[in-house]
Amino acid sequence: MTLRPAGTLLVAAVLLAPAWAEADDNAATASAGENQFNVGLDHLRVGRLDLALEAFQGAIKESPKNPYFYKGLGITYLRLRKGDEAIAAFRKALELNPYYVDVRNDLGSALLVAGKREEGKKELLAAFNDPTNPNPEQTARNLGQAYLEEKNYSQALSWFQTSVQKDPKYAMAHLGVADTLVAMGRLDDAIRQLEAATKAIPDALTLTSALGQAYYRAGRFGEARPLLEQIAAKDPAGAEGRRAVDLLSKFPK
């Protein structure tokens, strides 16, 4: 059992590239497409997926040769768990710009969501090995998540640790290491990992929450309670806050 839902992590870890480049020679339609794209980003950031989908489709209608618009469309489909549609969008982005390496990470994740696991891992490995990959830590984390879901714990741990090495401040990678250690029955090692991670990244609520959960699982209620109460106070309406409140309700009286 891991410290949080694995499937959610895989999708939540796939991020839209912050930069975009103009790919259309018609300035008017390009500007209209960019406006729609930015609207789509705003909706995507707050989870209005249907509206994001509509906006990205509108951007593509204005500028059908812009790979960034297809990336946005693909990520929206991925968040909607529509793997086949996401795959088609990411492949179109790569068709328009074969050097858009960041999309290969997205494509690998979409293939995994669609159940094409070997193809997905192969795509992620190709992205990781590409020296121009702007986010190798994310690719390594997604490979770790894929292996964790398959219960191949040695490979999962290796890839999560690689992700940490690439970016020691990447909270999702630390969570992956801890989740794998818990799945391997190494709860004490997971706690030590999370203790170190929370010291290194003190503002990461997900890490503090995971440490509180791990303390609870180990029966260390005196250490778990203040952390969970802290999370509940800081994130009362969020997923971590709700999880903390639920766990606090289960403490022994």
ChimeraX attribute file (.defattr): number of C-alpha atoms within 10 A of each C-alpha:
attribute: neighborCount
match mode: 1-to-1
recipient: residues
	/A:1	12
	/A:2	17
	/A:3	18
	/A:4	17
	/A:5	10
	/A:6	17
	/A:7	12
	/A:8	10
	/A:9	16
	/A:10	23
	/A:11	19
	/A:12	12
	/A:13	16
	/A:14	21
	/A:15	15
	/A:16	19
	/A:17	13
	/A:18	6
	/A:19	6
	/A:20	13
	/A:21	10
	/A:22	15
	/A:23	16
	/A:24	16
	/A:25	10
	/A:26	10
	/A:27	11
	/A:28	12
	/A:29	16
	/A:30	21
	/A:31	16
	/A:32	16
	/A:33	26
	/A:34	24
	/A:35	16
	/A:36	23
	/A:37	27
	/A:38	17
	/A:39	17
	/A:40	27
	/A:41	25
	/A:42	15
	/A:43	19
	/A:44	23
	/A:45	12
	/A:46	9
	/A:47	14
	/A:48	14
	/A:49	19
	/A:50	14
	/A:51	17
	/A:52	27
	/A:53	23
	/A:54	17
	/A:55	26
	/A:56	29
	/A:57	21
	/A:58	20
	/A:59	29
	/A:60	23
	/A:61	15
	/A:62	20
	/A:63	24
	/A:64	18
	/A:65	20
	/A:66	23
	/A:67	27
	/A:68	28
	/A:69	31
	/A:70	27
	/A:71	26
	/A:72	30
	/A:73	29
	/A:74	31
	/A:75	31
	/A:76	29
	/A:77	23
	/A:78	27
	/A:79	19
	/A:80	16
	/A:81	15
	/A:82	16
	/A:83	23
	/A:84	16
	/A:85	19
	/A:86	29
	/A:87	24
	/A:88	17
	/A:89	26
	/A:90	27
	/A:91	21
	/A:92	18
	/A:93	26
	/A:94	21
	/A:95	13
	/A:96	17
	/A:97	16
	/A:98	13
	/A:99	13
	/A:100	17
	/A:101	19
	/A:102	24
	/A:103	29
	/A:104	26
	/A:105	28
	/A:106	31
	/A:107	31
	/A:108	28
	/A:109	33
	/A:110	32
	/A:111	23
	/A:112	23
	/A:113	22
	/A:114	18
	/A:115	13
	/A:116	14
	/A:117	18
	/A:118	13
	/A:119	15
	/A:120	25
	/A:121	23
	/A:122	14
	/A:123	22
	/A:124	29
	/A:125	19
	/A:126	16
	/A:127	25
	/A:128	23
	/A:129	12
	/A:130	14
	/A:131	9
	/A:132	13
	/A:133	20
	/A:134	15
	/A:135	18
	/A:136	23
	/A:137	24
	/A:138	27
	/A:139	32
	/A:140	27
	/A:141	31
	/A:142	33
	/A:143	30
	/A:144	30
	/A:145	29
	/A:146	26
	/A:147	22
	/A:148	24
	/A:149	14
	/A:150	12
	/A:151	14
	/A:152	15
	/A:153	20
	/A:154	14
	/A:155	18
	/A:156	27
	/A:157	25
	/A:158	17
	/A:159	26
	/A:160	31
	/A:161	21
	/A:162	20
	/A:163	29
	/A:164	23
	/A:165	14
	/A:166	16
	/A:167	16
	/A:168	16
	/A:169	15
	/A:170	18
	/A:171	21
	/A:172	23
	/A:173	30
	/A:174	26
	/A:175	26
	/A:176	29
	/A:177	29
	/A:178	30
	/A:179	29
	/A:180	31
	/A:181	23
	/A:182	19
	/A:183	17
	/A:184	17
	/A:185	12
	/A:186	13
	/A:187	19
	/A:188	15
	/A:189	14
	/A:190	26
	/A:191	21
	/A:192	12
	/A:193	17
	/A:194	24
	/A:195	17
	/A:196	14
	/A:197	24
	/A:198	20
	/A:199	12
	/A:200	13
	/A:201	15
	/A:202	12
	/A:203	11
	/A:204	16
	/A:205	19
	/A:206	19
	/A:207	24
	/A:208	24
	/A:209	26
	/A:210	27
	/A:211	27
	/A:212	28
	/A:213	25
	/A:214	25
	/A:215	22
	/A:216	20
	/A:217	13
	/A:218	13
	/A:219	13
	/A:220	13
	/A:221	17
	/A:222	10
	/A:223	14
	/A:224	25
	/A:225	19
	/A:226	13
	/A:227	20
	/A:228	27
	/A:229	18
	/A:230	17
	/A:231	23
	/A:232	22
	/A:233	13
	/A:234	13
	/A:235	16
	/A:236	15
	/A:237	10
	/A:238	12
	/A:239	11
	/A:240	22
	/A:241	22
	/A:242	15
	/A:243	18
	/A:244	26
	/A:245	16
	/A:246	13
	/A:247	17
	/A:248	19
	/A:249	9
	/A:250	9
	/A:251	12
	/A:252	7
	/A:253	4
